[in-house]
Amino acid sequence: QVQLVESGGGLVQPGGSLRLSCVFSGSGFRFYHMGWYRQAPGKQRELVASITSGGTVNYADSVKGRSTISRDSAKKTVYLQMNSLKPDDTAVYFCNAKINQRDYWGQGTQVTVSS
């Protein structure tokens, strides 16, 4: 059974940076496509960034150039480095793991960008 545990969220001032981490428990991490999603109050969950099992990355236009997704197979962890944070980045950030028809989600970590 796959479990995902996110950490690294918090309160940050506009222009600041955060690094989110997602630890994957279970087997086969290197075969999973991993992603970060976010959901702001009253809005739908949206993709922020993803990284395939082969390392191909994809970013939402809203974070492109400000964020970097990466994965460490030895630590079974996926990271999201976010820079130049804006109030619009405020949301709960969720880690996602996909393989074949299966989807797994973490519990989420709150990111609040405010002065």
N, C-alpha and C positions, 0 to 999 in steps of 0.2 A: 504494500500500500504506500502510495506517495503522499508525503506531507511537505508543505511549504511554509516556512516561517520567515516573515519579513521583519526587518529592523532598520533603524536609521532615520526614521521620520522625526519631525519636531517643528519647532517654531523658528523661523529664520527671517531676517530682514530682506526686503527687496534688494536684489543684486547679490545676495549671498549664494552659498553653495551647500549642497547636501549630497551624501552618498548613501543610497539605499542598498541593502543587502537582502538576499533571499537564499536561505539554506534549504537544500533539497534533501529530504530523507527518503530512502528507498533505493532501489537498484536501477541501473540503466540511465543514469543522469545524462551521459554523453549522447544518448539517442533522442533526447527530448528537445523539442523547440521550446524556447523559454521567452517569456514576454513580461513586460510591465504595462499595466493598465491603470487608469485612474477614474475616479468618480467624484465629481463635485456635487454639492447639495442641489437637488432638483434637476440634475443632468444625468444623461445616460453614461454608462461606463464606456471609456474610449481607450483605444490602444495608444500607448506612449512610445514604446520601443519594443523591438523583438530581435531575437538572435536565434538562428537555426542551429541544428546540431552540427552543421558544417562551418558555422561562424559567420554566415551572412547576416548583416544587420539591416534594420529598417526603422525609420523614425517618423513620428507624426510631424507634419509641417510646423506645428506650434512649438516643438522642442528642438527641431533640427538646428544644428550648430551650437546648441547650448547643452546638449546631453550626450552621454556616451554609455552604451550598454556593453557589458562584457561578461564573460563566464570563465570560471576556474574549475576545471574538471577534477583536479586533485582535492579541492575543498567542497566540491558539489555546490557551488554558490554562483549566483548571478548577481551582478551589480548594476546599479543605475547611478551614474554620476550626473548631477544636475547643477549647472552653473547659471549665473545671471538670472536668478529666480525672480519671478514676477508674482504679483497677487493672484493672477489668473491660474497660476500653477497650484493654488490651494485645492487640495482634494485628498481623498483616501487613495493610496496607491496599493495596488494588488499585484502580486506575483502570479504568473500563470505558467503551467507546464502542459504541453500538448504532445501526444504521440498517437498516431493512427486516429481512431475515433474518440480517444479519451482526453479529457480536460480536467486539470486539477488547479485549485485556487488556494492561495493563502488567505489569512484572516484580514490582511490589510494593515497599512501603517499610515498614520495621519501626517500630512505635510501642510503646514500653515505658513504662508508668506505674508508677513504684515510688519509694519513699523510700529 
